[in-house]
Amino acid sequence: MPQQKDIVKIAIQMPGAYPQLIQLDQKKPLSAVIKEVCDGWNLPGSENYALQYADGVQMYITESNRLDIKNGCILRLTKAPGRCAEDLFKGIQSSDAGVRCDSLKELATVSTDVTFAQEFISRDGHLLLVKIVEDSNESNVIMTHTLTGFMELMDHGIVSWENLSSVFIKKIAGFVNAKSTDASIQQVCLDILESMVLSSHSLFLHVKQEITMERLIAHLQVTNQQIQTKAMALLMALLQTAGDSDRKDMFDFLTKKNVRQYIYKNIIHSSGSVQDEMAHYLYVLQSVTLNLQEPRMRTPLDCCSQEQRDILHGLRQAAFETESENSLSHERRRSLCAKEFRKLGFSNNSNPGQDLSRTPPGLLALDTMYYFATRYPDAYSRFVLENSSREDKHECPFARSSIQLTLILCEILRIGEPPSETGSDYHPIFFSQDRLMEELFCVCIQLLNKTWKEMRATQEDFDKVMQVVREQITRTLSSKPTSLELFKNKVNALNYSEILKLRQTERLHQEETLAPPVLELKERLKPELLELIRQQRLNRLCQGTMFRKISSRRRQDKLWYCRLSPNHKMLHYGDVEEDTENPPIETLQEKIPVADIKGLLTGKDCPHMKENKGKQNKEVLDLAFSITYDVEEYSLNFIAPSRTDFCLWTDGLSVLLGREMSSESMRSELEILLSMEIKLRLLDLENVPIPDNAPVVPKPPSNFNFCYDFSQTEQ
């Protein structure tokens, strides 16, 4: 008797008959199972029948795939693949156009199954389809079914594309080139040509001869989204298969015709699955185009090349206004060049070409530097001269930075990597910029100099600066800027302090995500620690702080002191002398009851900032706060001595008003206290020995009377 797992319960259908529910024994030959089914319906000749899935992809059941059948599957009894292939082979050759059309239509459907395809191709059915195309005597409907069936058969890889005749290829290309061809025919023909191009280089050359770029671009401009997509697929196949020379010519043609911009602006707005497919082709177009830079990236500088040496000296001469070198002696000229190459940021002063021997980025780094120097000469000179005037340890080396930045851009843009089969992560900025690599470099090298200054970097910090610049570029590109100007604005706004904030936020989020128990513990500890910070703020207000008064005159500003009473009910303040420290509360002449305070204002909302509008700098605005009292008619105005005092006082006043503290100082202190407290709470878990072996299982109890006896209920 067969094992239970070898039995599958299924239903089998046949038109005009009641379904059969059977238990399929997977160990029994499939022919025997089909005979039993035929016998159940009194059908003779079981060898002419086969089983097929009734739902989804209607694939034939064979000995190789029968184990995929699951319980509850619905199968259908149908004609065997061989018999079906024979009938269709004859129907396609019928003199009746209706029979030919129906046979070809059915062929286009059943050819998706590899079992049928093998049977049909073994009868040379594919050659019959090739002849129909070559003769071109059929209607558009019949031709569409013929081409669709042919494409489905070829997709199985049973027959090589290399075996196709040049007449057939010309006919397919003719359908694509013709302006009045039926759209359904053009779609399939574009599919067929794409498969040809991807199959071999010889077929690529043949198709490239037959299909003009102008006609292919015309297909991108039609309203039929399917034709647009198929044309884009063929264009990408041509670009991917072409050699370096052909690829560059094709790309130059696309650039000249502004095809990239058109593709992005008009086709990317397609709907549904077409949009997903187009997104992949946009990614491929970007990848193939940027990879035109790969040969330069893989080639080191040739010291024997006069052209490359001239470019290097051109960089030096563009940066420094030097006296006529021809009048100098050889030694003097050599010494001057070495000095200027050092200022330019080359490590090897006597032979700067050695710096460009690293591949990647190779000659591509020289290209980007030269592009920057010639395209933006003022920015280039400013960069070099500004760093030449700094101290040696603080100067940002242009050449070294440029070489590393070029490498970073190559890695971010994936230059040198083949396009992924599933990739669709393209950069919209690519479709608005003809020389993306070079223009990005020009923006980013200036960003690098800005970041270097923000970090107050020295030569020892070079790698740290480059990591920050990489992060600035990556984060900005991930926001999908659509133009170079937008990229420039965003990447410059993402300064070093913003990067630090983002890193801190992400680190905290990662910690919370990875350790939910720690997050729960943090939430439990937070109220207690917030109360601790509140008490500290109130104590600090009780100690008091010296403030300065704003004066429009040039004489020295007066000072005044403010402090909170120990019972937290009164604010005492008054003028003091400069050398006074911690004046007693009794000496402060003025006071405001805390109960009368109505509000807390900061920055430009303060009355004393509004009165002096346009005269206060940002530093003063960041330190200004006021309290309003007596139904908001009066105010006490402050300018804190430092940002720390500003945070302490605004937090303390918020506590007095029953509000939440909101300063950055409070958030920082809370995080530090939480981190320390959690470490202390978890300290007992450290250095606890964990046994290598599992604990001993205790002996079973003497009886099991504590267990519930289900047998009593069942009886």
Long-range contacts (C-beta under 8 A, 24 or more apart in sequence): 2-27, 8-69, 8-70, 8-71, 8-73, 9-71, 9-72, 10-69, 10-71, 10-72, 10-73, 10-74, 10-75, 11-72, 11-73, 11-74, 11-75, 12-37, 12-51, 12-74, 12-75, 12-76, 12-77, 13-54, 13-74, 13-75, 13-76, 13-77, 14-41, 14-76, 14-77, 17-41, 19-74, 24-69, 26-66, 26-67, 26-69, 29-63, 30-61, 30-62, 30-63, 30-66, 34-77, 37-77, 38-77, 41-77, 43-77, 47-80, 48-79, 48-80, 48-83, 49-77, 49-78, 49-79, 49-80, 50-77, 50-78, 50-79, 50-80, 50-81, 51-75, 51-76, 51-77, 51-78, 52-76, 52-77, 52-78, 57-112, 58-113, 59-113, 59-115, 60-113, 60-115, 60-116, 62-115, 81-113, 81-115, 81-116, 81-118, 81-119, 82-119, 84-110, 84-116, 84-119, 85-116, 85-119, 85-120, 85-122, 85-123, 85-125, 86-123, 88-120, 88-125, 89-120, 89-123, 89-125, 89-128, 92-125, 92-128, 92-129, 92-132, 93-128, 97-139, 97-142, 100-138, 100-142, 101-139, 101-141, 101-142, 101-145, 104-142, 104-145, 104-146, 104-149, 105-145, 107-145, 107-149, 108-145, 108-148, 108-149, 108-152, 111-149, 111-152, 111-153, 112-152, 114-156, 114-158, 117-152, 117-153, 117-156, 117-158, 118-156, 118-158, 120-153, 121-153, 121-158, 121-159, 125-153, 126-150, 126-153, 126-154, 126-159, 129-153, 130-164, 130-165, 130-168, 133-168, 133-171, 133-172, 134-165, 134-167, 134-168, 134-171, 136-171, 140-182, 140-184, 140-185, 143-182, 143-185, 144-182, 144-184, 144-185, 144-188, 147-185, 147-188, 147-189, 147-192, 148-188, 150-192, 151-188, 151-191, 151-192, 151-195, 154-192, 154-195, 155-195, 160-199, 161-195, 161-196, 161-199, 161-200, 161-203, 162-199, 162-200, 162-202, 162-203, 164-196, 166-206, 169-196, 169-203, 169-206, 169-207, 169-210, 170-210, 173-207, 173-210, 173-211, 174-210, 176-211, 176-215, 176-219, 177-210, 177-211, 177-212, 177-215, 183-224, 183-226, 183-227, 186-219, 186-227, 186-230, 187-226, 187-227, 187-230, 190-219, 190-227, 190-230, 190-231, 190-233, 190-234, 191-230, 191-233, 193-234, 194-230, 194-233, 194-234, 194-237, 197-234, 197-237, 197-238, 197-241, 198-237, 198-240, 198-241, 201-241, 204-238, 204-241, 204-242, 207-238, 208-238, 208-242, 208-246, 211-238, 213-250, 213-253, 217-257, 217-259, 220-259, 220-262, 220-263, 220-267, 221-262, 221-266, 225-270, 225-271, 225-274, 226-274, 228-267, 228-270, 228-274, 228-278, 229-270, 229-274, 229-277, 229-278, 229-281, 232-263, 232-267, 232-278, 232-281, 233-277, 233-281, 235-281, 235-285, 236-281, 236-284, 236-285, 236-288, 239-284, 239-285, 239-288, 239-289, 240-284, 240-288, 240-419, 244-292, 244-295, 247-288, 247-292, 248-292, 251-288, 251-289, 251-292, 255-434, 260-285, 260-289, 260-430, 260-431, 261-431, 261-432, 263-431, 264-428, 264-431, 264-432, 265-431, 276-424, 279-424, 279-426, 280-422, 280-423, 280-424, 282-424, 282-426, 282-431, 283-419, 283-420, 283-423, 283-424, 283-425, 283-426, 284-419, 284-423, 285-426, 286-426, 286-427, 286-430, 287-414, 287-417, 287-418, 287-419, 287-423, 288-419, 289-430, 290-413, 290-414, 290-415, 290-430, 290-436, 290-437, 291-415, 291-416, 291-417, 291-418, 293-364, 293-410, 293-415, 293-437, 294-415, 294-416, 296-362, 296-363, 296-364, 296-367, 297-359, 297-360, 297-361, 297-362, 297-363, 297-364, 297-410, 297-415, 297-416, 298-359, 298-360, 298-362, 298-416, 299-359, 299-362, 299-363, 300-356, 300-357, 300-358, 300-359, 300-362, 300-363, 301-353, 301-356, 301-357, 301-362, 301-363, 301-366, 302-353, 303-351, 303-353, 308-353, 308-363, 308-366, 309-353, 311-366, 311-370, 312-352, 312-353, 312-366, 313-337, 314-370, 314-373, 315-344, 315-369, 315-370, 315-373, 316-340, 316-341, 316-344, 318-373, 318-374, 318-377, 318-380, 318-381, 319-343, 319-344, 319-373, 319-380, 319-381, 319-384, 319-385, 319-398, 320-384, 341-399, 343-384, 343-388, 344-384, 344-398, 344-399, 345-384, 345-387, 345-395, 345-396, 345-397, 345-398, 345-399, 345-400, 345-401, 345-402, 346-397, 346-399, 346-400, 347-399, 347-400, 352-399, 355-399, 355-400, 355-403, 356-403, 358-403, 360-406, 360-407, 360-410, 360-415, 360-416, 361-403, 361-406, 361-407, 361-410, 364-406, 364-410, 364-437, 365-402, 365-403, 365-406, 365-407, 367-438, 368-402, 368-405, 368-406, 368-437, 368-438, 368-441, 369-398, 369-399, 369-402, 371-435, 371-438, 371-441, 371-442, 372-402, 372-438, 372-441, 372-442, 372-445, 375-438, 375-442, 376-442, 379-442, 379-446, 383-445, 383-446, 383-449, 386-449, 387-449, 392-459, 393-458, 393-459, 393-460, 394-456, 394-457, 394-458, 395-459, 396-448, 396-449, 396-452, 396-453, 396-457, 396-465, 397-459, 397-462, 398-445, 400-462, 401-445, 401-448, 401-449, 401-462, 401-466, 402-441, 402-445, 404-462, 404-466, 405-441, 405-444, 405-445, 405-448, 405-466, 405-469, 406-441, 408-466, 408-469, 408-470, 408-473, 409-437, 409-440, 409-441, 409-444, 409-473, 412-470, 412-473, 412-474, 412-477, 413-437, 413-440, 427-477, 427-480, 428-480, 428-481, 428-482, 429-477, 429-481, 429-482, 429-483, 429-484, 429-486, 429-487, 432-482, 432-483, 432-484, 433-483, 433-484, 439-484, 440-473, 440-484, 440-487, 443-484, 443-487, 443-488, 443-491, 444-469, 444-473, 444-491, 447-472, 447-473, 447-491, 447-492, 450-492, 450-495, 451-495, 451-496, 454-495, 454-496, 454-497, 455-496, 468-496, 468-499, 471-499, 472-499, 475-499, 475-502, 508-671, 518-678, 521-678, 521-681, 522-674, 522-678, 525-674, 525-677, 525-678, 525-681, 526-670, 526-674, 529-670, 529-673, 529-674, 529-677, 530-661, 530-670, 532-673, 533-651, 533-661, 533-666, 533-669, 533-670, 533-673, 534-651, 534-655, 534-661, 537-648, 537-651, 537-652, 537-655, 537-661, 538-564, 538-568, 538-652, 538-655, 538-656, 540-648, 540-652, 541-648, 541-649, 541-652, 541-653, 541-656, 542-566, 542-568, 543-582, 544-582, 544-583, 545-640, 545-641, 545-645, 545-648, 545-649, 546-576, 546-580, 546-641, 547-638, 547-639, 547-640, 547-641, 548-639, 548-641, 549-639, 550-608, 550-612, 550-637, 550-639, 552-612, 561-588, 562-588, 562-636, 562-638, 563-588, 564-594, 564-652, 564-656, 568-594, 568-656, 569-593, 569-594, 569-595, 570-594, 571-597, 571-627, 571-636, 573-636, 592-627, 592-629, 592-636, 594-656, 596-629, 596-630, 597-627, 597-628, 597-629, 597-653, 597-656, 597-657, 598-628, 598-629, 598-630, 598-631, 598-632, 599-627, 599-628, 599-632, 599-657, 600-625, 600-626, 600-627, 600-628, 600-650, 600-653, 600-654, 600-657, 600-659, 601-625, 601-626, 601-627, 601-628, 601-635, 602-626, 602-650, 606-635, 606-637, 607-635, 607-637, 608-635, 608-637, 622-646, 625-649, 625-650, 625-653, 627-653
